[in-house]
Amino acid sequence: MKDKFKEYASRMTAPREAILEFMSRSSTHLSAKEIYTSLHKKHPGIGMSTVYRTLDLLARMGLVTKLALGDGQNRYEFKAKDKSDHHHHLICTRCGTIINYSEFLEEELTLVRKTEKKLAKKYNFIIEDHNIEFLGICEKCKGSEKI
């Protein structure tokens, strides 16, 4: 892992290691504030700015996925090395619920790979990853609407 950090002109520090370890054990989509709150008692040297900078670095490194909910707070999810956990997201724009889904994954990936190939060629761009998010209204929020 230290070599991966060197590729990004960074080094593995104790706070970064704590954040990465915490993220790797989590199975939920966490905000920077939630990560900070969870780690600060055990690691008082970790500040909010360290959490934000580390999450940004981990996202650039491809170790976490950054999800923008439109509420001003991003959520972060650890990316398992195991591709069998690959999934996409349905995000409720009202309550912020995030639903992981993997149905239709093969159909989506076929289309995405075709699109990636054309984009890479057209723009001479190396595509390393993708993130598919569908924004809308979840069942609970839809059910609470007055008709």
Stockholm file with secondary structure:
# STOCKHOLM 1.0

chainA/1-147         MKDKFKEYASRMTAPREAILEFMSRSSTHLSAKEIYTSLHKKHPGIGMSTVYRTLDLLARMGLVTKLALGDGQNRYEFKAKDKSDHHHHLICTRCGTIINYSEFLEEELTLVRKTEKKLAKKYNFIIEDHNIEFLGICEKCKGSEKI
#=GR chainA/1-147 SS CHHHHHHTTCCCCHHHHHHHHHHHHCCSCEEHHHHHHHHHTTCTTCCHHHHHHHHHHHHHHTSEEEEECSSSCEEEEECCSCGGGCCEEEEETTTCCEEEECTTHHHHHHHHHHHHHHHHHHHTCCCCCCCCEEEECCHHHHHTSCC
#=GC SS_cons         CHHHHHHTTCCCCHHHHHHHHHHHHCCSCEEHHHHHHHHHTTCTTCCHHHHHHHHHHHHHHTSEEEEECSSSCEEEEECCSCGGGCCEEEEETTTCCEEEECTTHHHHHHHHHHHHHHHHHHHTCCCCCCCCEEEECCHHHHHTSCC
//
